[in-house]
Amino acid sequence: MAKSTAKRKTRDRYLTSEEAAKYDRIREQVAAEFSEHIKPSVGSPALHEVVLALREARTAQGLSLADVRDRTGMAKSALSRIENEVPNLTVKTLERYAEAIGKKIVIGIEEG
């Protein structure tokens, strides 16, 4: 996970760069410790990988879920569910999310 250079606001003030770095380290540690326990609810490893890639791209760009909310018009709670629960998503929803962070969804078929 890349360090964020964007200012992130918490409650009524912006985080200092030291605070932001501290929280980035904590997030990375939690992600590393619990990544094996996070399982997609739809049973699709491919979909889970897409969602993880989107979340990684968002955090690498220093974007918060609120930033993506502003760009997509989707509720922040819905975006959080996409990233954490992998519900039954539509391709259109994933396309909206990807577009908000400057990415695109590519779907293909490979030999199994």
C-alpha positions in Angstrom: 0.0 0.0 0.0 1.5 3.3 -1.0 1.6 6.2 1.4 -1.0 8.9 0.9 0.0 12.4 0.2 -3.5 13.8 0.2 -4.8 15.5 3.3 -7.3 13.4 5.2 -9.8 14.9 7.5 -10.8 13.3 10.7 -13.6 14.8 12.7 -13.1 18.6 12.5 -9.4 18.8 11.6 -6.9 17.4 9.0 -4.5 14.7 10.1 -0.9 15.7 10.4 1.5 13.7 8.0 2.7 11.8 11.1 -0.8 10.8 12.1 -1.7 9.8 8.5 1.4 7.7 8.3 0.6 6.1 11.7 -2.9 5.2 10.5 -1.5 3.9 7.2 0.8 1.6 9.1 -2.0 0.3 11.3 -4.2 -0.3 8.3 -1.4 -2.3 6.5 -0.9 -4.3 9.7 -4.6 -5.1 10.1 -4.9 -6.0 6.4 -1.9 -8.3 6.6 -3.1 -10.0 9.7 -6.7 -10.5 8.6 -6.4 -10.9 4.8 -6.6 -14.7 5.0 -9.9 -14.4 6.9 -11.6 -12.0 4.5 -13.7 -14.1 2.1 -16.0 -13.0 -0.7 -19.6 -13.7 0.2 -20.4 -14.6 -3.4 -17.8 -17.3 -3.6 -16.1 -15.8 -6.6 -12.3 -15.5 -6.2 -12.1 -13.5 -9.4 -14.6 -10.9 -8.1 -12.8 -10.8 -4.8 -9.6 -10.0 -6.7 -11.3 -7.2 -8.6 -12.6 -5.6 -5.4 -9.2 -5.9 -3.7 -7.5 -4.3 -6.7 -10.0 -1.4 -6.7 -9.5 -0.8 -2.9 -5.7 -0.9 -3.4 -5.9 1.6 -6.2 -8.1 3.9 -4.2 -5.8 3.9 -1.2 -2.7 4.2 -3.3 -4.2 7.4 -4.7 -4.9 8.7 -1.2 -8.7 8.7 -1.8 -11.1 8.1 1.0 -14.5 6.4 0.5 -16.0 9.9 0.8 -13.9 11.0 -2.2 -15.3 8.0 -4.2 -18.8 8.8 -2.9 -18.5 12.3 -4.3 -17.3 11.0 -7.7 -19.8 8.2 -8.0 -22.9 9.5 -6.2 -23.0 6.1 -4.4 -23.6 6.0 -0.6 -20.4 5.7 1.4 -21.9 2.7 3.3 -22.6 1.0 -0.1 -18.9 1.6 -1.1 -17.8 0.2 2.2 -19.9 -2.9 1.7 -18.4 -3.3 -1.8 -14.9 -3.2 -0.3 -15.5 -5.4 2.7 -18.3 -7.8 2.1 -18.2 -8.3 -1.7 -22.0 -8.5 -2.1 -23.8 -9.5 -5.3 -22.4 -6.7 -7.4 -23.4 -5.6 -10.9 -20.8 -4.9 -13.5 -22.3 -1.4 -13.8 -21.6 -0.8 -10.1 -18.0 -1.9 -10.5 -17.6 0.2 -13.6 -18.8 3.3 -11.7 -16.4 2.6 -8.8 -13.4 1.9 -11.2 -14.2 5.1 -13.3 -14.1 7.2 -10.1 -10.5 6.2 -9.4 -9.3 6.3 -13.0 -9.5 2.6 -13.8 -11.7 0.4 -16.0 -13.1 -3.1 -15.6 -11.9 -5.6 -18.1 -13.7 -8.9 -18.3 -12.4 -11.9 -20.3 -12.6 -15.6 -20.6 -9.6 -17.9 -20.0 -9.1 -21.7 -20.2 -10.0 -23.2 -16.9 
